[in-house]
């Protein structure tokens, strides 16, 4: 949901600020996300986020992209964000 996304983004920025390593997202989870109909749009949103916040590492970006994809899917389904 949207609050989970905002929380994750805030935590990601804090990890970057502290120089903490990111545990990579499970490959299976990310690969499943790439097959979702909302992935292209989510990926575009993530590229925009990384343009604004270039310090976000790729591993963190994969988590963010997955969150955005879930949000977009829920919006398209007319469900609660």
PDB file with SEQRES, HELIX, SHEET and CRYST1 records, atoms N, CA, C and O in Angstrom:
SEQRES   1 A   81  UNK UNK UNK UNK UNK UNK UNK UNK UNK UNK UNK UNK UNK          
SEQRES   2 A   81  UNK UNK UNK UNK UNK UNK UNK UNK UNK UNK UNK UNK UNK          
SEQRES   3 A   81  UNK UNK UNK UNK UNK UNK UNK UNK UNK UNK UNK UNK UNK          
SEQRES   4 A   81  UNK UNK UNK UNK UNK UNK UNK UNK UNK UNK UNK UNK UNK          
SEQRES   5 A   81  UNK UNK UNK UNK UNK UNK UNK UNK UNK UNK UNK UNK UNK          
SEQRES   6 A   81  UNK UNK UNK UNK UNK UNK UNK UNK UNK UNK UNK UNK UNK          
SEQRES   7 A   81  UNK UNK UNK                                                  
HELIX    1 AA1 UNK A    2  UNK A   18  1                                  17    
HELIX    2 AA2 UNK A   27  UNK A   34  1                                   8    
HELIX    3 AA3 UNK A   39  UNK A   52  1                                  14    
HELIX    4 AA4 UNK A   58  UNK A   76  1                                  19    
CRYST1    1.000    1.000    1.000  90.00  90.00  90.00 P 1           1          
ATOM      1  N   UNK A   1       0.834  -1.191   0.000  1.00  0.00           N  
ATOM      2  CA  UNK A   1       0.000   0.000   0.000  1.00  0.00           C  
ATOM      3  C   UNK A   1       0.874   1.249   0.000  1.00  0.00           C  
ATOM      4  O   UNK A   1       2.097   1.168   0.122  1.00  0.00           O  
ATOM      5  N   UNK A   2       0.240   2.382  -0.137  1.00  0.00           N  
ATOM      6  CA  UNK A   2       0.986   3.637  -0.264  1.00  0.00           C  
ATOM      7  C   UNK A   2       1.815   3.941   0.973  1.00  0.00           C  
ATOM      8  O   UNK A   2       2.931   4.447   0.858  1.00  0.00           O  
ATOM      9  N   UNK A   3       1.290   3.641   2.147  1.00  0.00           N  
ATOM     10  CA  UNK A   3       2.056   3.932   3.361  1.00  0.00           C  
ATOM     11  C   UNK A   3       3.303   3.049   3.444  1.00  0.00           C  
ATOM     12  O   UNK A   3       4.346   3.500   3.918  1.00  0.00           O  
ATOM     13  N   UNK A   4       3.208   1.803   2.990  1.00  0.00           N  
ATOM     14  CA  UNK A   4       4.383   0.919   2.976  1.00  0.00           C  
ATOM     15  C   UNK A   4       5.437   1.461   2.014  1.00  0.00           C  
ATOM     16  O   UNK A   4       6.632   1.403   2.301  1.00  0.00           O  
ATOM     17  N   UNK A   5       4.995   1.985   0.878  1.00  0.00           N  
ATOM     18  CA  UNK A   5       5.925   2.556  -0.096  1.00  0.00           C  
ATOM     19  C   UNK A   5       6.644   3.770   0.489  1.00  0.00           C  
ATOM     20  O   UNK A   5       7.866   3.878   0.390  1.00  0.00           O  
ATOM     21  N   UNK A   6       5.894   4.673   1.093  1.00  0.00           N  
ATOM     22  CA  UNK A   6       6.494   5.882   1.671  1.00  0.00           C  
ATOM     23  C   UNK A   6       7.464   5.494   2.789  1.00  0.00           C  
ATOM     24  O   UNK A   6       8.553   6.058   2.895  1.00  0.00           O  
ATOM     25  N   UNK A   7       7.065   4.532   3.617  1.00  0.00           N  
ATOM     26  CA  UNK A   7       7.939   4.062   4.691  1.00  0.00           C  
ATOM     27  C   UNK A   7       9.216   3.465   4.113  1.00  0.00           C  
ATOM     28  O   UNK A   7      10.312   3.753   4.594  1.00  0.00           O  
ATOM     29  N   UNK A   8       9.080   2.638   3.087  1.00  0.00           N  
ATOM     30  CA  UNK A   8      10.267   2.022   2.487  1.00  0.00           C  
ATOM     31  C   UNK A   8      11.191   3.078   1.886  1.00  0.00           C  
ATOM     32  O   UNK A   8      12.410   2.997   2.042  1.00  0.00           O  
ATOM     33  N   UNK A   9      10.626   4.054   1.208  1.00  0.00           N  
ATOM     34  CA  UNK A   9      11.444   5.104   0.605  1.00  0.00           C  
ATOM     35  C   UNK A   9      12.201   5.882   1.683  1.00  0.00           C  
ATOM     36  O   UNK A   9      13.387   6.172   1.523  1.00  0.00           O  
ATOM     37  N   UNK A  10      11.519   6.218   2.775  1.00  0.00           N  
ATOM     38  CA  UNK A  10      12.178   6.936   3.872  1.00  0.00           C  
ATOM     39  C   UNK A  10      13.300   6.096   4.478  1.00  0.00           C  
ATOM     40  O   UNK A  10      14.382   6.607   4.765  1.00  0.00           O  
ATOM     41  N   UNK A  11      13.036   4.812   4.668  1.00  0.00           N  
ATOM     42  CA  UNK A  11      14.056   3.925   5.229  1.00  0.00           C  
ATOM     43  C   UNK A  11      15.225   3.751   4.259  1.00  0.00           C  
ATOM     44  O   UNK A  11      16.378   3.668   4.682  1.00  0.00           O  
ATOM     45  N   UNK A  12      14.930   3.695   2.972  1.00  0.00           N  
ATOM     46  CA  UNK A  12      15.982   3.567   1.959  1.00  0.00           C  
ATOM     47  C   UNK A  12      16.905   4.778   1.999  1.00  0.00           C  
ATOM     48  O   UNK A  12      18.128   4.641   1.953  1.00  0.00           O  
ATOM     49  N   UNK A  13      16.317   5.947   2.083  1.00  0.00           N  
ATOM     50  CA  UNK A  13      17.133   7.166   2.132  1.00  0.00           C  
ATOM     51  C   UNK A  13      17.977   7.208   3.400  1.00  0.00           C  
ATOM     52  O   UNK A  13      19.114   7.679   3.377  1.00  0.00           O  
ATOM     53  N   UNK A  14      17.429   6.719   4.496  1.00  0.00           N  
ATOM     54  CA  UNK A  14      18.189   6.666   5.747  1.00  0.00           C  
ATOM     55  C   UNK A  14      19.356   5.680   5.627  1.00  0.00           C  
ATOM     56  O   UNK A  14      20.454   5.958   6.108  1.00  0.00           O  
ATOM     57  N   UNK A  15      19.120   4.533   4.990  1.00  0.00           N  
ATOM     58  CA  UNK A  15      20.206   3.567   4.785  1.00  0.00           C  
ATOM     59  C   UNK A  15      21.309   4.176   3.919  1.00  0.00           C  
ATOM     60  O   UNK A  15      22.494   3.982   4.190  1.00  0.00           O  
ATOM     61  N   UNK A  16      20.921   4.906   2.887  1.00  0.00           N  
ATOM     62  CA  UNK A  16      21.907   5.562   2.019  1.00  0.00           C  
ATOM     63  C   UNK A  16      22.700   6.584   2.830  1.00  0.00           C  
ATOM     64  O   UNK A  16      23.925   6.655   2.729  1.00  0.00           O  
ATOM     65  N   UNK A  17      21.997   7.365   3.623  1.00  0.00           N  
ATOM     66  CA  UNK A  17      22.651   8.392   4.434  1.00  0.00           C  
ATOM     67  C   UNK A  17      23.682   7.781   5.381  1.00  0.00           C  
ATOM     68  O   UNK A  17      24.757   8.343   5.591  1.00  0.00           O  
ATOM     69  N   UNK A  18      23.341   6.622   5.951  1.00  0.00           N  
ATOM     70  CA  UNK A  18      24.232   5.944   6.899  1.00  0.00           C  
ATOM     71  C   UNK A  18      25.283   5.076   6.207  1.00  0.00           C  
ATOM     72  O   UNK A  18      26.187   4.555   6.860  1.00  0.00           O  
ATOM     73  N   UNK A  19      25.166   4.920   4.890  1.00  0.00           N  
ATOM     74  CA  UNK A  19      26.112   4.088   4.158  1.00  0.00           C  
ATOM     75  C   UNK A  19      25.914   2.597   4.379  1.00  0.00           C  
ATOM     76  O   UNK A  19      26.841   1.809   4.195  1.00  0.00           O  
ATOM     77  N   UNK A  20      24.707   2.210   4.773  1.00  0.00           N  
ATOM     78  CA  UNK A  20      24.413   0.795   5.024  1.00  0.00           C  
ATOM     79  C   UNK A  20      24.222   0.044   3.716  1.00  0.00           C  
ATOM     80  O   UNK A  20      23.720   0.592   2.735  1.00  0.00           O  
ATOM     81  N   UNK A  21      24.631  -1.216   3.719  1.00  0.00           N  
ATOM     82  CA  UNK A  21      24.439  -2.066   2.542  1.00  0.00           C  
ATOM     83  C   UNK A  21      22.982  -2.487   2.448  1.00  0.00           C  
ATOM     84  O   UNK A  21      22.283  -2.614   3.453  1.00  0.00           O  
ATOM     85  N   UNK A  22      22.545  -2.699   1.216  1.00  0.00           N  
ATOM     86  CA  UNK A  22      21.178  -3.141   0.957  1.00  0.00           C  
ATOM     87  C   UNK A  22      21.203  -4.638   0.678  1.00  0.00           C  
ATOM     88  O   UNK A  22      22.002  -5.116  -0.128  1.00  0.00           O  
ATOM     89  N   UNK A  23      20.331  -5.365   1.345  1.00  0.00           N  
ATOM     90  CA  UNK A  23      20.182  -6.787   1.045  1.00  0.00           C  
ATOM     91  C   UNK A  23      19.383  -6.869  -0.253  1.00  0.00           C  
ATOM     92  O   UNK A  23      18.242  -6.409  -0.298  1.00  0.00           O  
ATOM     93  N   UNK A  24      19.953  -7.440  -1.299  1.00  0.00           N  
ATOM     94  CA  UNK A  24      19.243  -7.474  -2.587  1.00  0.00           C  
ATOM     95  C   UNK A  24      17.900  -8.195  -2.488  1.00  0.00           C  
ATOM     96  O   UNK A  24      17.739  -9.151  -1.730  1.00  0.00           O  
ATOM     97  N   UNK A  25      16.960  -7.717  -3.263  1.00  0.00           N  
ATOM     98  CA  UNK A  25      15.642  -8.335  -3.357  1.00  0.00           C  
ATOM     99  C   UNK A  25      15.802  -9.727  -3.950  1.00  0.00           C  
ATOM    100  O   UNK A  25      16.603  -9.928  -4.864  1.00  0.00           O  
ATOM    101  N   UNK A  26      15.053 -10.677  -3.441  1.00  0.00           N  
ATOM    102  CA  UNK A  26      15.075 -12.040  -3.964  1.00  0.00           C  
ATOM    103  C   UNK A  26      14.820 -12.005  -5.471  1.00  0.00           C  
ATOM    104  O   UNK A  26      13.857 -11.390  -5.928  1.00  0.00           O  
ATOM    105  N   UNK A  27      15.685 -12.665  -6.237  1.00  0.00           N  
ATOM    106  CA  UNK A  27      15.569 -12.669  -7.705  1.00  0.00           C  
ATOM    107  C   UNK A  27      14.208 -13.151  -8.169  1.00  0.00           C  
ATOM    108  O   UNK A  27      13.640 -12.589  -9.105  1.00  0.00           O  
ATOM    109  N   UNK A  28      13.679 -14.177  -7.535  1.00  0.00           N  
ATOM    110  CA  UNK A  28      12.375 -14.706  -7.938  1.00  0.00           C  
ATOM    111  C   UNK A  28      11.269 -13.684  -7.759  1.00  0.00           C  
ATOM    112  O   UNK A  28      10.378 -13.569  -8.600  1.00  0.00           O  
ATOM    113  N   UNK A  29      11.327 -12.944  -6.667  1.00  0.00           N  
ATOM    114  CA  UNK A  29      10.321 -11.906  -6.405  1.00  0.00           C  
ATOM    115  C   UNK A  29      10.414 -10.818  -7.470  1.00  0.00           C  
ATOM    116  O   UNK A  29       9.403 -10.389  -8.027  1.00  0.00           O  
ATOM    117  N   UNK A  30      11.647 -10.376  -7.746  1.00  0.00           N  
ATOM    118  CA  UNK A  30      11.814  -9.308  -8.732  1.00  0.00           C  
ATOM    119  C   UNK A  30      11.420  -9.778 -10.129  1.00  0.00           C  
ATOM    120  O   UNK A  30      10.762  -9.046 -10.869  1.00  0.00           O  
ATOM    121  N   UNK A  31      11.815 -10.983 -10.488  1.00  0.00           N  
ATOM    122  CA  UNK A  31      11.462 -11.502 -11.812  1.00  0.00           C  
ATOM    123  C   UNK A  31       9.952 -11.653 -11.965  1.00  0.00           C  
ATOM    124  O   UNK A  31       9.413 -11.413 -13.045  1.00  0.00           O  
ATOM    125  N   UNK A  32       9.269 -12.047 -10.899  1.00  0.00           N  
ATOM    126  CA  UNK A  32       7.802 -12.124 -10.941  1.00  0.00           C  
ATOM    127  C   UNK A  32       7.216 -10.729 -11.147  1.00  0.00           C  
ATOM    128  O   UNK A  32       6.255 -10.556 -11.896  1.00  0.00           O  
ATOM    129  N   UNK A  33       7.801  -9.739 -10.479  1.00  0.00           N  
ATOM    130  CA  UNK A  33       7.319  -8.360 -10.622  1.00  0.00           C  
ATOM    131  C   UNK A  33       7.481  -7.868 -12.057  1.00  0.00           C  
ATOM    132  O   UNK A  33       6.638  -7.123 -12.557  1.00  0.00           O  
ATOM    133  N   UNK A  34       8.560  -8.281 -12.719  1.00  0.00           N  
ATOM    134  CA  UNK A  34       8.797  -7.822 -14.093  1.00  0.00           C  
ATOM    135  C   UNK A  34       7.768  -8.378 -15.078  1.00  0.00           C  
ATOM    136  O   UNK A  34       7.606  -7.845 -16.176  1.00  0.00           O  
ATOM    137  N   UNK A  35       7.085  -9.429 -14.692  1.00  0.00           N  
ATOM    138  CA  UNK A  35       6.071 -10.023 -15.575  1.00  0.00           C  
ATOM    139  C   UNK A  35       4.675  -9.432 -15.362  1.00  0.00           C  
ATOM    140  O   UNK A  35       3.739  -9.763 -16.090  1.00  0.00           O  
ATOM    141  N   UNK A  36       4.543  -8.573 -14.380  1.00  0.00           N  
ATOM    142  CA  UNK A  36       3.240  -7.958 -14.102  1.00  0.00           C  
ATOM    143  C   UNK A  36       2.928  -6.884 -15.145  1.00  0.00           C  
ATOM    144  O   UNK A  36       3.835  -6.220 -15.648  1.00  0.00           O  
ATOM    145  N   UNK A  37       1.636  -6.714 -15.469  1.00  0.00           N  
ATOM    146  CA  UNK A  37       1.250  -5.710 -16.471  1.00  0.00           C  
ATOM    147  C   UNK A  37       1.652  -4.281 -16.095  1.00  0.00           C  
ATOM    148  O   UNK A  37       1.832  -3.436 -16.972  1.00  0.00           O  
ATOM    149  N   UNK A  38       1.790  -4.012 -14.807  1.00  0.00           N  
ATOM    150  CA  UNK A  38       2.122  -2.654 -14.365  1.00  0.00           C  
ATOM    151  C   UNK A  38       3.627  -2.399 -14.299  1.00  0.00           C  
ATOM    152  O   UNK A  38       4.049  -1.297 -13.950  1.00  0.00           O  
ATOM    153  N   UNK A  39       4.444  -3.409 -14.633  1.00  0.00           N  
ATOM    154  CA  UNK A  39       5.887  -3.258 -14.431  1.00  0.00           C  
ATOM    155  C   UNK A  39       6.494  -2.138 -15.268  1.00  0.00           C  
ATOM    156  O   UNK A  39       7.310  -1.371 -14.756  1.00  0.00           O  
ATOM    157  N   UNK A  40       6.128  -2.024 -16.519  1.00  0.00           N  
ATOM    158  CA  UNK A  40       6.725  -0.982 -17.374  1.00  0.00           C  
ATOM    159  C   UNK A  40       6.464   0.405 -16.797  1.00  0.00           C  
ATOM    160  O   UNK A  40       7.360   1.248 -16.759  1.00  0.00           O  
ATOM    161  N   UNK A  41       5.240   0.635 -16.351  1.00  0.00           N  
ATOM    162  CA  UNK A  41       4.901   1.933 -15.766  1.00  0.00           C  
ATOM    163  C   UNK A  41       5.628   2.118 -14.428  1.00  0.00           C  
ATOM    164  O   UNK A  41       6.119   3.208 -14.134  1.00  0.00           O  
ATOM    165  N   UNK A  42       5.697   1.064 -13.627  1.00  0.00           N  
ATOM    166  CA  UNK A  42       6.407   1.136 -12.345  1.00  0.00           C  
ATOM    167  C   UNK A  42       7.889   1.423 -12.573  1.00  0.00           C  
ATOM    168  O   UNK A  42       8.491   2.223 -11.857  1.00  0.00           O  
ATOM    169  N   UNK A  43       8.463   0.773 -13.563  1.00  0.00           N  
ATOM    170  CA  UNK A  43       9.872   0.972 -13.884  1.00  0.00           C  
ATOM    171  C   UNK A  43      10.138   2.416 -14.314  1.00  0.00           C  
ATOM    172  O   UNK A  43      11.160   2.999 -13.953  1.00  0.00           O  
ATOM    173  N   UNK A  44       9.227   2.975 -15.075  1.00  0.00           N  
ATOM    174  CA  UNK A  44       9.348   4.373 -15.493  1.00  0.00           C  
ATOM    175  C   UNK A  44       9.307   5.301 -14.278  1.00  0.00           C  
ATOM    176  O   UNK A  44      10.088   6.248 -14.190  1.00  0.00           O  
ATOM    177  N   UNK A  45       8.404   5.029 -13.350  1.00  0.00           N  
ATOM    178  CA  UNK A  45       8.316   5.826 -12.118  1.00  0.00           C  
ATOM    179  C   UNK A  45       9.616   5.728 -11.326  1.00  0.00           C  
ATOM    180  O   UNK A  45      10.101   6.723 -10.789  1.00  0.00           O  
ATOM    181  N   UNK A  46      10.175   4.523 -11.260  1.00  0.00           N  
ATOM    182  CA  UNK A  46      11.426   4.319 -10.520  1.00  0.00           C  
ATOM    183  C   UNK A  46      12.586   5.069 -11.157  1.00  0.00           C  
ATOM    184  O   UNK A  46      13.435   5.618 -10.455  1.00  0.00           O  
ATOM    185  N   UNK A  47      12.624   5.093 -12.479  1.00  0.00           N  
ATOM    186  CA  UNK A  47      13.673   5.873 -13.156  1.00  0.00           C  
ATOM    187  C   UNK A  47      13.542   7.351 -12.798  1.00  0.00           C  
ATOM    188  O   UNK A  47      14.545   8.031 -12.580  1.00  0.00           O  
ATOM    189  N   UNK A  48      12.311   7.845 -12.737  1.00  0.00           N  
ATOM    190  CA  UNK A  48      12.098   9.241 -12.351  1.00  0.00           C  
ATOM    191  C   UNK A  48      12.558   9.488 -10.916  1.00  0.00           C  
ATOM    192  O   UNK A  48      13.183  10.508 -10.625  1.00  0.00           O  
ATOM    193  N   UNK A  49      12.247   8.551 -10.024  1.00  0.00           N  
ATOM    194  CA  UNK A  49      12.668   8.683  -8.630  1.00  0.00           C  
ATOM    195  C   UNK A  49      14.191   8.713  -8.553  1.00  0.00           C  
ATOM    196  O   UNK A  49      14.759   9.512  -7.809  1.00  0.00           O  
ATOM    197  N   UNK A  50      14.851   7.850  -9.313  1.00  0.00           N  
ATOM    198  CA  UNK A  50      16.322   7.808  -9.280  1.00  0.00           C  
ATOM    199  C   UNK A  50      16.947   9.039  -9.933  1.00  0.00           C  
ATOM    200  O   UNK A  50      18.079   9.396  -9.607  1.00  0.00           O  
ATOM    201  N   UNK A  51      16.239   9.689 -10.840  1.00  0.00           N  
ATOM    202  CA  UNK A  51      16.748  10.956 -11.397  1.00  0.00           C  
ATOM    203  C   UNK A  51      16.744  12.029 -10.312  1.00  0.00           C  
ATOM    204  O   UNK A  51      17.663  12.844 -10.221  1.00  0.00           O  
ATOM    205  N   UNK A  52      15.701  12.015  -9.498  1.00  0.00           N  
ATOM    206  CA  UNK A  52      15.581  12.993  -8.413  1.00  0.00           C  
ATOM    207  C   UNK A  52      16.502  12.631  -7.252  1.00  0.00           C  
ATOM    208  O   UNK A  52      17.091  13.507  -6.618  1.00  0.00           O  
ATOM    209  N   UNK A  53      16.620  11.331  -6.979  1.00  0.00           N  
ATOM    210  CA  UNK A  53      17.418  10.829  -5.860  1.00  0.00           C  
ATOM    211  C   UNK A  53      18.475   9.848  -6.388  1.00  0.00           C  
ATOM    212  O   UNK A  53      18.366   8.642  -6.162  1.00  0.00           O  
ATOM    213  N   UNK A  54      19.496  10.359  -7.090  1.00  0.00           N  
ATOM    214  CA  UNK A  54      20.468   9.468  -7.730  1.00  0.00           C  
ATOM    215  C   UNK A  54      21.297   8.637  -6.752  1.00  0.00           C  
ATOM    216  O   UNK A  54      21.957   7.683  -7.162  1.00  0.00           O  
ATOM    217  N   UNK A  55      21.273   8.982  -5.488  1.00  0.00           N  
ATOM    218  CA  UNK A  55      22.055   8.235  -4.511  1.00  0.00           C  
ATOM    219  C   UNK A  55      21.430   6.883  -4.158  1.00  0.00           C  
ATOM    220  O   UNK A  55      22.057   6.071  -3.478  1.00  0.00           O  
ATOM    221  N   UNK A  56      20.209   6.640  -4.613  1.00  0.00           N  
ATOM    222  CA  UNK A  56      19.559   5.360  -4.331  1.00  0.00           C  
ATOM    223  C   UNK A  56      20.218   4.276  -5.178  1.00  0.00           C  
ATOM    224  O   UNK A  56      20.241   4.374  -6.405  1.00  0.00           O  
ATOM    225  N   UNK A  57      20.758   3.238  -4.527  1.00  0.00           N  
ATOM    226  CA  UNK A  57      21.413   2.172  -5.288  1.00  0.00           C  
ATOM    227  C   UNK A  57      20.413   1.304  -6.057  1.00  0.00           C  
ATOM    228  O   UNK A  57      19.220   1.289  -5.753  1.00  0.00           O  
ATOM    229  N   UNK A  58      20.920   0.593  -7.047  1.00  0.00           N  
ATOM    230  CA  UNK A  58      20.068  -0.256  -7.890  1.00  0.00           C  
ATOM    231  C   UNK A  58      19.300  -1.285  -7.070  1.00  0.00           C  
ATOM    232  O   UNK A  58      18.120  -1.519  -7.328  1.00  0.00           O  
ATOM    233  N   UNK A  59      19.949  -1.901  -6.090  1.00  0.00           N  
ATOM    234  CA  UNK A  59      19.269  -2.916  -5.270  1.00  0.00           C  
ATOM    235  C   UNK A  59      18.063  -2.311  -4.554  1.00  0.00           C  
ATOM    236  O   UNK A  59      17.013  -2.947  -4.456  1.00  0.00           O  
ATOM    237  N   UNK A  60      18.212  -1.098  -4.061  1.00  0.00           N  
ATOM    238  CA  UNK A  60      17.103  -0.417  -3.383  1.00  0.00           C  
ATOM    239  C   UNK A  60      16.025  -0.059  -4.394  1.00  0.00           C  
ATOM    240  O   UNK A  60      14.833  -0.129  -4.095  1.00  0.00           O  
ATOM    241  N   UNK A  61      16.446   0.321  -5.579  1.00  0.00           N  
ATOM    242  CA  UNK A  61      15.506   0.684  -6.636  1.00  0.00           C  
ATOM    243  C   UNK A  61      14.591  -0.486  -7.000  1.00  0.00           C  
ATOM    244  O   UNK A  61      13.425  -0.280  -7.336  1.00  0.00           O  
ATOM    245  N   UNK A  62      15.115  -1.705  -6.936  1.00  0.00           N  
ATOM    246  CA  UNK A  62      14.284  -2.873  -7.248  1.00  0.00           C  
ATOM    247  C   UNK A  62      13.157  -3.033  -6.233  1.00  0.00           C  
ATOM    248  O   UNK A  62      12.035  -3.382  -6.601  1.00  0.00           O  
ATOM    249  N   UNK A  63      13.447  -2.782  -4.961  1.00  0.00           N  
ATOM    250  CA  UNK A  63      12.394  -2.821  -3.940  1.00  0.00           C  
ATOM    251  C   UNK A  63      11.344  -1.748  -4.226  1.00  0.00           C  
ATOM    252  O   UNK A  63      10.141  -2.006  -4.188  1.00  0.00           O  
ATOM    253  N   UNK A  64      11.827  -0.550  -4.511  1.00  0.00           N  
ATOM    254  CA  UNK A  64      10.920   0.569  -4.769  1.00  0.00           C  
ATOM    255  C   UNK A  64      10.049   0.274  -5.982  1.00  0.00           C  
ATOM    256  O   UNK A  64       8.842   0.518  -5.959  1.00  0.00           O  
ATOM    257  N   UNK A  65      10.650  -0.242  -7.026  1.00  0.00           N  
ATOM    258  CA  UNK A  65       9.912  -0.564  -8.245  1.00  0.00           C  
ATOM    259  C   UNK A  65       8.822  -1.603  -7.964  1.00  0.00           C  
ATOM    260  O   UNK A  65       7.712  -1.508  -8.488  1.00  0.00           O  
ATOM    261  N   UNK A  66       9.147  -2.580  -7.143  1.00  0.00           N  
ATOM    262  CA  UNK A  66       8.165  -3.602  -6.783  1.00  0.00           C  
ATOM    263  C   UNK A  66       7.003  -2.975  -6.018  1.00  0.00           C  
ATOM    264  O   UNK A  66       5.844  -3.286  -6.292  1.00  0.00           O  
ATOM    265  N   UNK A  67       7.300  -2.093  -5.060  1.00  0.00           N  
ATOM    266  CA  UNK A  67       6.245  -1.394  -4.314  1.00  0.00           C  
ATOM    267  C   UNK A  67       5.361  -0.574  -5.254  1.00  0.00           C  
ATOM    268  O   UNK A  67       4.134  -0.621  -5.162  1.00  0.00           O  
ATOM    269  N   UNK A  68       5.989   0.173  -6.154  1.00  0.00           N  
ATOM    270  CA  UNK A  68       5.230   1.004  -7.095  1.00  0.00           C  
ATOM    271  C   UNK A  68       4.343   0.127  -7.978  1.00  0.00           C  
ATOM    272  O   UNK A  68       3.193   0.479  -8.243  1.00  0.00           O  
ATOM    273  N   UNK A  69       4.860  -0.995  -8.430  1.00  0.00           N  
ATOM    274  CA  UNK A  69       4.066  -1.910  -9.248  1.00  0.00           C  
ATOM    275  C   UNK A  69       2.827  -2.403  -8.528  1.00  0.00           C  
ATOM    276  O   UNK A  69       1.751  -2.482  -9.120  1.00  0.00           O  
ATOM    277  N   UNK A  70       2.972  -2.736  -7.253  1.00  0.00           N  
ATOM    278  CA  UNK A  70       1.821  -3.180  -6.453  1.00  0.00           C  
ATOM    279  C   UNK A  70       0.806  -2.048  -6.322  1.00  0.00           C  
ATOM    280  O   UNK A  70      -0.397  -2.267  -6.467  1.00  0.00           O  
ATOM    281  N   UNK A  71       1.290  -0.842  -6.050  1.00  0.00           N  
ATOM    282  CA  UNK A  71       0.381   0.307  -5.942  1.00  0.00           C  
ATOM    283  C   UNK A  71      -0.379   0.536  -7.243  1.00  0.00           C  
ATOM    284  O   UNK A  71      -1.591   0.750  -7.228  1.00  0.00           O  
ATOM    285  N   UNK A  72       0.320   0.493  -8.352  1.00  0.00           N  
ATOM    286  CA  UNK A  72      -0.332   0.711  -9.646  1.00  0.00           C  
ATOM    287  C   UNK A  72      -1.358  -0.381  -9.940  1.00  0.00           C  
ATOM    288  O   UNK A  72      -2.430  -0.097 -10.474  1.00  0.00           O  
ATOM    289  N   UNK A  73      -1.036  -1.613  -9.598  1.00  0.00           N  
ATOM    290  CA  UNK A  73      -1.981  -2.712  -9.817  1.00  0.00           C  
ATOM    291  C   UNK A  73      -3.248  -2.498  -9.002  1.00  0.00           C  
ATOM    292  O   UNK A  73      -4.354  -2.718  -9.496  1.00  0.00           O  
ATOM    293  N   UNK A  74      -3.089  -2.070  -7.759  1.00  0.00           N  
ATOM    294  CA  UNK A  74      -4.265  -1.825  -6.910  1.00  0.00           C  
ATOM    295  C   UNK A  74      -5.096  -0.666  -7.434  1.00  0.00           C  
ATOM    296  O   UNK A  74      -6.326  -0.712  -7.401  1.00  0.00           O  
ATOM    297  N   UNK A  75      -4.430   0.363  -7.913  1.00  0.00           N  
ATOM    298  CA  UNK A  75      -5.162   1.505  -8.472  1.00  0.00           C  
ATOM    299  C   UNK A  75      -5.949   1.059  -9.697  1.00  0.00           C  
ATOM    300  O   UNK A  75      -7.117   1.417  -9.850  1.00  0.00           O  
ATOM    301  N   UNK A  76      -5.318   0.282 -10.569  1.00  0.00           N  
ATOM    302  CA  UNK A  76      -6.002  -0.192 -11.780  1.00  0.00           C  
ATOM    303  C   UNK A  76      -7.176  -1.099 -11.446  1.00  0.00           C  
ATOM    304  O   UNK A  76      -8.166  -1.133 -12.177  1.00  0.00           O  
ATOM    305  N   UNK A  77      -7.069  -1.836 -10.342  1.00  0.00           N  
ATOM    306  CA  UNK A  77      -8.158  -2.710  -9.914  1.00  0.00           C  
ATOM    307  C   UNK A  77      -9.255  -1.929  -9.196  1.00  0.00           C  
ATOM    308  O   UNK A  77     -10.308  -2.479  -8.875  1.00  0.00           O  
ATOM    309  N   UNK A  78      -9.006  -0.655  -8.948  1.00  0.00           N  
ATOM    310  CA  UNK A  78      -9.982   0.167  -8.243  1.00  0.00           C  
ATOM    311  C   UNK A  78      -9.971  -0.071  -6.750  1.00  0.00           C  
ATOM    312  O   UNK A  78     -10.913   0.296  -6.048  1.00  0.00           O  
ATOM    313  N   UNK A  79      -8.909  -0.684  -6.266  1.00  0.00           N  
ATOM    314  CA  UNK A  79      -8.817  -1.010  -4.845  1.00  0.00           C  
ATOM    315  C   UNK A  79      -8.172   0.085  -4.038  1.00  0.00           C  
ATOM    316  O   UNK A  79      -7.782   1.134  -4.551  1.00  0.00           O  
ATOM    317  N   UNK A  80      -8.073  -0.199  -2.755  1.00  0.00           N  
ATOM    318  CA  UNK A  80      -7.477   0.736  -1.814  1.00  0.00           C  
ATOM    319  C   UNK A  80      -5.970   0.812  -2.041  1.00  0.00           C  
ATOM    320  O   UNK A  80      -5.312  -0.211  -2.230  1.00  0.00           O  
ATOM    321  N   UNK A  81      -5.426   2.029  -2.022  1.00  0.00           N  
ATOM    322  CA  UNK A  81      -3.991   2.206  -2.169  1.00  0.00           C  
ATOM    323  C   UNK A  81      -3.377   2.150  -0.808  1.00  0.00           C  
ATOM    324  O   UNK A  81      -2.160   2.277  -0.675  1.00  0.00           O  
TER     325      UNK A  81                                                      
END                                                                             
